[in-house]
Amino acid sequence: MTPHELLQRWLERQLPPAASEWLEKSATQIQASGKDADLYLAVSLVSRKVGKADLALSEADLREAASARPQWNPRDWSADQAARVFLVLALESDPERLARALERLCNSADVSELIAFYRGLPLYPDAPRYLGRATEGLRTNIKGVFEAIALRNPYPGEQFPQPAWNQMVLKALFVGSALWPVVALDHRANAELAHMLCDYAHERWSAGRPVSPELWRCVGPYARGAMLEDLERVLRTGTELERRAVALALRASPDPAASALLQRDAALAKAVARGELTWERVAAT
Protein backbone atom coordinates (compact mmCIF):
# COMPACT_ATOMS: atom_id res chain seq x y z
CA MET A 1 0.00 0.00 0.00
CA THR A 2 1.07 3.59 -0.57
CA PRO A 3 1.43 6.05 2.33
CA HIS A 4 -1.71 7.80 1.10
CA GLU A 5 -3.64 4.53 1.22
CA LEU A 6 -2.31 3.71 4.68
CA LEU A 7 -3.34 7.10 6.03
CA GLN A 8 -6.78 6.56 4.56
CA ARG A 9 -7.10 3.15 6.18
CA TRP A 10 -5.87 4.26 9.59
CA LEU A 11 -8.15 7.29 9.67
CA GLU A 12 -11.18 5.38 8.44
CA ARG A 13 -10.58 2.80 11.18
CA GLN A 14 -10.30 5.42 13.91
CA LEU A 15 -12.73 8.21 13.01
CA PRO A 16 -16.48 8.28 13.56
CA PRO A 17 -18.40 7.55 10.33
CA ALA A 18 -19.40 11.19 9.78
CA ALA A 19 -15.81 12.43 10.09
CA SER A 20 -14.48 9.67 7.85
CA GLU A 21 -17.13 10.42 5.22
CA TRP A 22 -16.30 14.13 5.29
CA LEU A 23 -12.59 13.40 4.83
CA GLU A 24 -13.17 11.07 1.88
CA LYS A 25 -15.51 13.52 0.17
CA SER A 26 -13.05 16.37 0.70
CA ALA A 27 -10.16 14.40 -0.82
CA THR A 28 -12.29 13.49 -3.83
CA GLN A 29 -13.33 17.12 -4.30
CA ILE A 30 -9.72 18.29 -4.09
CA GLN A 31 -8.67 15.81 -6.77
CA ALA A 32 -11.56 16.54 -9.10
CA SER A 33 -12.11 20.27 -8.92
CA GLY A 34 -8.69 21.63 -9.87
CA LYS A 35 -9.27 24.43 -7.34
CA ASP A 36 -6.60 24.83 -4.68
CA ALA A 37 -9.18 26.66 -2.58
CA ASP A 38 -10.88 23.32 -1.92
CA LEU A 39 -7.68 22.04 -0.28
CA TYR A 40 -7.22 25.20 1.78
CA LEU A 41 -10.80 25.02 3.06
CA ALA A 42 -10.61 21.34 3.93
CA VAL A 43 -7.31 21.76 5.77
CA SER A 44 -8.77 24.62 7.81
CA LEU A 45 -11.69 22.42 8.90
CA VAL A 46 -9.69 19.36 9.92
CA SER A 47 -9.43 20.09 13.65
CA ARG A 48 -13.16 20.65 13.91
CA LYS A 49 -14.11 17.64 11.80
CA VAL A 50 -11.47 15.10 12.82
CA GLY A 51 -10.28 16.10 16.28
CA LYS A 52 -6.80 16.01 17.78
CA ALA A 53 -6.58 12.54 19.30
CA ASP A 54 -3.40 10.54 18.83
CA LEU A 55 -3.33 8.45 15.69
CA ALA A 56 -3.85 4.91 16.98
CA LEU A 57 -1.14 2.77 15.41
CA SER A 58 -0.01 -0.75 16.26
CA GLU A 59 3.48 -2.10 15.77
CA ALA A 60 2.15 -3.85 12.67
CA ASP A 61 0.93 -0.49 11.34
CA LEU A 62 4.37 1.00 11.89
CA ARG A 63 6.00 -1.87 10.03
CA GLU A 64 3.62 -1.28 7.14
CA ALA A 65 4.54 2.41 7.17
CA ALA A 66 8.25 1.62 6.93
CA SER A 67 7.52 -0.83 4.12
CA ALA A 68 5.45 1.68 2.17
CA ARG A 69 8.06 4.39 2.59
CA PRO A 70 11.48 3.37 4.00
CA GLN A 71 12.15 4.88 7.45
CA TRP A 72 8.75 6.56 7.63
CA ASN A 73 7.73 6.51 11.30
CA PRO A 74 4.36 8.14 12.12
CA ARG A 75 4.45 6.84 15.71
CA ASP A 76 3.82 10.28 17.23
CA TRP A 77 1.31 11.60 14.71
CA SER A 78 -2.13 12.83 15.72
CA ALA A 79 -5.31 12.21 13.76
CA ASP A 80 -5.56 15.82 12.58
CA GLN A 81 -1.94 15.77 11.37
CA ALA A 82 -2.57 12.55 9.46
CA ALA A 83 -5.74 14.01 7.95
CA ARG A 84 -3.96 17.14 6.75
CA VAL A 85 -1.21 15.13 5.08
CA PHE A 86 -3.84 12.83 3.60
CA LEU A 87 -5.61 15.83 2.05
CA VAL A 88 -2.36 17.24 0.65
CA LEU A 89 -1.53 13.85 -0.85
CA ALA A 90 -4.81 13.94 -2.74
CA LEU A 91 -2.69 15.99 -5.19
CA GLU A 92 0.23 13.55 -5.42
CA SER A 93 -0.53 12.79 -9.07
CA ASP A 94 0.16 16.47 -9.85
CA PRO A 95 3.48 17.26 -8.10
CA GLU A 96 3.66 20.83 -9.36
CA ARG A 97 0.19 21.69 -8.08
CA LEU A 98 0.90 19.96 -4.77
CA ALA A 99 4.12 21.93 -4.29
CA ARG A 100 2.41 25.23 -5.11
CA ALA A 101 -0.49 24.55 -2.78
CA LEU A 102 1.73 23.33 0.05
CA GLU A 103 3.88 26.45 -0.09
CA ARG A 104 0.81 28.62 0.34
CA LEU A 105 -0.44 26.42 3.14
CA CYS A 106 2.88 26.68 5.00
CA ASN A 107 2.95 30.45 4.61
CA SER A 108 -0.39 30.81 6.39
CA ALA A 109 -0.30 27.78 8.72
CA ASP A 110 -0.62 27.76 12.48
CA VAL A 111 1.79 25.67 14.57
CA SER A 112 -0.25 22.47 14.47
CA GLU A 113 -0.64 22.70 10.71
CA LEU A 114 3.07 23.36 10.18
CA ILE A 115 3.98 20.31 12.23
CA ALA A 116 1.72 18.19 10.03
CA PHE A 117 3.04 19.58 6.75
CA TYR A 118 6.68 19.11 7.80
CA ARG A 119 6.07 15.60 9.08
CA GLY A 120 4.69 14.84 5.63
CA LEU A 121 7.90 15.86 3.85
CA PRO A 122 9.10 12.31 3.11
CA LEU A 123 5.75 11.46 1.50
CA TYR A 124 5.45 14.21 -1.09
CA PRO A 125 6.43 13.46 -4.71
CA ASP A 126 9.54 15.07 -6.21
CA ALA A 127 11.30 15.30 -2.85
CA PRO A 128 14.14 17.70 -3.82
CA ARG A 129 11.52 20.35 -4.61
CA TYR A 130 10.96 20.84 -0.86
CA LEU A 131 14.56 21.37 0.22
CA GLY A 132 14.19 25.14 0.51
CA ARG A 133 10.96 24.83 2.46
CA ALA A 134 12.50 22.27 4.84
CA THR A 135 15.67 24.27 5.54
CA GLU A 136 13.58 27.40 6.03
CA GLY A 137 11.49 25.51 8.57
CA LEU A 138 14.60 24.73 10.63
CA ARG A 139 15.00 28.43 11.40
CA THR A 140 11.88 28.38 13.56
CA ASN A 141 12.08 29.17 17.26
CA ILE A 142 9.18 26.77 17.92
CA LYS A 143 10.62 23.48 19.15
CA GLY A 144 7.68 21.35 17.97
CA VAL A 145 7.99 22.65 14.42
CA PHE A 146 11.76 22.12 14.41
CA GLU A 147 11.35 18.55 15.67
CA ALA A 148 8.75 17.78 12.99
CA ILE A 149 11.60 18.16 10.49
CA ALA A 150 14.55 16.92 12.54
CA LEU A 151 13.17 13.90 14.41
CA ARG A 152 11.78 10.62 13.04
CA ASN A 153 11.83 12.19 9.59
CA PRO A 154 13.96 10.61 6.85
CA TYR A 155 13.79 13.70 4.64
CA PRO A 156 16.81 15.61 6.08
CA GLY A 157 19.09 12.58 5.98
CA GLU A 158 18.21 11.96 2.36
CA GLN A 159 18.03 15.51 1.00
CA PHE A 160 20.00 17.97 3.12
CA PRO A 161 23.45 19.09 1.96
CA GLN A 162 26.11 18.75 4.61
CA PRO A 163 26.01 22.36 5.92
CA ALA A 164 22.24 22.21 6.47
CA TRP A 165 22.53 18.77 8.07
CA ASN A 166 25.25 19.92 10.45
CA GLN A 167 23.30 23.01 11.47
CA MET A 168 20.24 20.86 12.16
CA VAL A 169 22.14 18.52 14.47
CA LEU A 170 23.77 21.42 16.28
CA LYS A 171 20.43 23.18 16.71
CA ALA A 172 18.85 19.99 18.03
CA LEU A 173 21.35 20.05 20.88
CA PHE A 174 20.94 23.80 21.36
CA VAL A 175 17.14 23.57 21.79
CA GLY A 176 17.34 20.47 23.98
CA SER A 177 16.08 17.88 21.50
CA ALA A 178 17.25 14.29 21.71
CA LEU A 179 19.54 13.07 18.93
CA TRP A 180 18.58 9.39 18.91
CA PRO A 181 15.38 9.99 16.85
CA VAL A 182 17.35 11.78 14.11
CA VAL A 183 17.16 9.46 11.12
CA ALA A 184 20.57 8.69 9.52
CA LEU A 185 22.45 10.30 12.43
CA ASP A 186 25.37 7.87 12.19
CA HIS A 187 25.32 7.65 8.40
CA ARG A 188 25.55 11.44 7.99
CA ALA A 189 28.23 12.00 10.65
CA ASN A 190 31.19 13.96 9.29
CA ALA A 191 34.44 15.55 10.42
CA GLU A 192 33.16 19.12 10.11
CA LEU A 193 30.21 18.32 12.36
CA ALA A 194 32.50 16.67 14.91
CA HIS A 195 34.59 19.86 15.13
CA MET A 196 31.46 22.02 15.41
CA LEU A 197 30.15 19.89 18.26
CA CYS A 198 33.43 20.03 20.16
CA ASP A 199 33.43 23.82 19.81
CA TYR A 200 29.87 23.85 21.12
CA ALA A 201 30.88 21.66 24.07
CA HIS A 202 33.65 24.12 24.95
CA GLU A 203 31.17 26.99 24.87
CA ARG A 204 28.87 25.08 27.23
CA TRP A 205 31.70 24.24 29.60
CA SER A 206 32.90 27.85 29.65
CA ALA A 207 29.41 28.95 30.63
CA GLY A 208 29.19 26.28 33.33
CA ARG A 209 26.45 24.42 31.48
CA PRO A 210 26.08 20.68 30.92
CA VAL A 211 26.71 18.97 27.61
CA SER A 212 24.34 16.32 26.29
CA PRO A 213 26.03 12.90 26.39
CA GLU A 214 24.57 12.24 22.93
CA LEU A 215 26.81 14.93 21.45
CA TRP A 216 29.79 12.55 21.58
CA ARG A 217 28.05 10.07 19.29
CA CYS A 218 28.79 12.30 16.29
CA VAL A 219 32.33 13.03 17.51
CA GLY A 220 33.61 9.50 18.13
CA PRO A 221 34.23 8.36 14.53
CA TYR A 222 36.41 11.44 13.90
CA ALA A 223 38.02 11.82 17.33
CA ARG A 224 41.73 12.45 17.28
CA GLY A 225 44.09 15.06 18.70
CA ALA A 226 42.26 17.82 20.58
CA MET A 227 38.97 15.95 20.30
CA LEU A 228 40.49 13.04 22.20
CA GLU A 229 41.53 15.52 24.87
CA ASP A 230 37.89 16.55 25.19
CA LEU A 231 36.82 12.92 25.53
CA GLU A 232 39.54 12.28 28.09
CA ARG A 233 38.28 15.26 30.11
CA VAL A 234 34.76 13.83 30.24
CA LEU A 235 36.03 10.35 31.00
CA ARG A 236 37.95 11.79 33.93
CA THR A 237 35.43 14.30 35.35
CA GLY A 238 32.01 13.51 33.87
CA THR A 239 28.95 11.86 35.36
CA GLU A 240 28.50 8.12 34.99
CA LEU A 241 26.16 8.66 32.02
CA GLU A 242 28.62 11.04 30.35
CA ARG A 243 31.44 8.57 30.87
CA ARG A 244 29.41 5.80 29.25
CA ALA A 245 28.77 8.00 26.23
CA VAL A 246 32.46 8.84 25.95
CA ALA A 247 33.35 5.15 26.18
CA LEU A 248 31.16 4.50 23.14
CA ALA A 249 32.71 7.45 21.32
CA LEU A 250 36.23 6.22 22.07
CA ARG A 251 35.31 2.76 20.77
CA ALA A 252 34.21 4.39 17.47
CA SER A 253 37.41 6.41 17.02
CA PRO A 254 39.96 5.10 14.49
CA ASP A 255 42.84 6.57 16.48
CA PRO A 256 44.83 3.96 18.49
CA ALA A 257 45.18 6.54 21.25
CA ALA A 258 41.41 6.35 21.76
CA SER A 259 41.64 2.64 22.56
CA ALA A 260 44.36 3.35 25.08
CA LEU A 261 42.18 5.96 26.75
CA LEU A 262 39.26 3.57 26.94
CA GLN A 263 41.38 0.89 28.58
CA ARG A 264 41.98 3.23 31.52
CA ASP A 265 38.55 2.20 32.75
CA ALA A 266 38.45 -1.58 32.53
CA ALA A 267 34.77 -1.85 33.51
CA LEU A 268 33.61 0.55 30.80
CA ALA A 269 35.90 -1.06 28.22
CA LYS A 270 34.45 -4.49 29.00
CA ALA A 271 30.86 -3.19 28.88
CA VAL A 272 31.44 -1.69 25.43
CA ALA A 273 33.21 -4.79 24.13
CA ARG A 274 30.39 -7.05 25.31
CA GLY A 275 27.70 -4.87 23.74
CA GLU A 276 26.22 -4.10 27.14
CA LEU A 277 26.62 -0.38 26.47
CA THR A 278 24.84 1.15 23.47
CA TRP A 279 23.77 4.62 22.37
CA GLU A 280 20.16 3.53 22.73
CA ARG A 281 20.73 2.74 26.40
CA VAL A 282 22.57 6.00 26.94
CA ALA A 283 19.69 7.95 25.40
CA ALA A 284 17.11 6.06 27.44
CA THR A 285 18.83 6.80 30.77
Steps between C-alpha positions, in 0.01 A plus 500: 500500500607859443536746790186675377307173512633418846397839635156446353468159662623611841272803508197309377560242774528762773257779410125507555308427177400864445859624531633224276235575237583871507871427454442267205266745329746785553789303348287409199396863453861617521605252232211573267445873518842636405442780753767540766242683710330166566820372664546816706142482628519132587830542684354786704208280609700194602526573873127556526405199289764246602619600846848491650522153652818300453507291186448146629771286343613148585849365451367325190378836367844649555663213314262559211592869503871421476427255219293751305761771542842398641567651845160668518398495867163663582509370859437844652249632248156623601182438304475861382862495379437178309183646349678813380775299333237270352323800345825641360583161350172509311712705255792256477424424135569868422832579675518857374153586628571327831822697548329830418210432733722378783715812486193717543375280780832526686507877461166536678509197733468498876741291709296180490461523124871566447591195705274288280632639172864453605439149628362424155821602322620145426165415339470775241598425138811661350676523836784740403238765421444549875860553608463877529177469695654244738817700570291813549291311754811422706540870577188495716520579870210260566644171623206287382531630145877447499459143626240423232785538250795376705362198687361172363505657155713342226483809279802691644728197490412438138482855364697746712845612384766466765490861631123485555529156660772615738305809602194285569690266731663790681166676543342181632750506785459875548120477543520190719374241252617141521729378222404132498180560294697679226481268201841423340688661791792257476495478121523879459768556766796696364825659613372857469205420725729335755709819522187716528369287785828514690500879465144503631601281795777746588252787492270309736783416737620861505151610598478233770226314315463126444563329169263235368669158510354434154724769352798262513326252271574723200854573622628147562562386140718808437661538843871563495736761642317776688171313472652209690604748767136603532393137534772436756374798702148357513627152576692644793248751642158421352194335649455126463266554203746738333782253552297223338436720198869584472589131523281435196655795318852377575408154370390663170820702455755369247788647699699239701535758776123481551523129580772571752282761667208261519712232664560734794157397623490122478132473598384740229729339242355157578141630488558650155677190370218274618231718343352577840540872433322653200393847390139391536557421867684826554212695346242311704672574833 
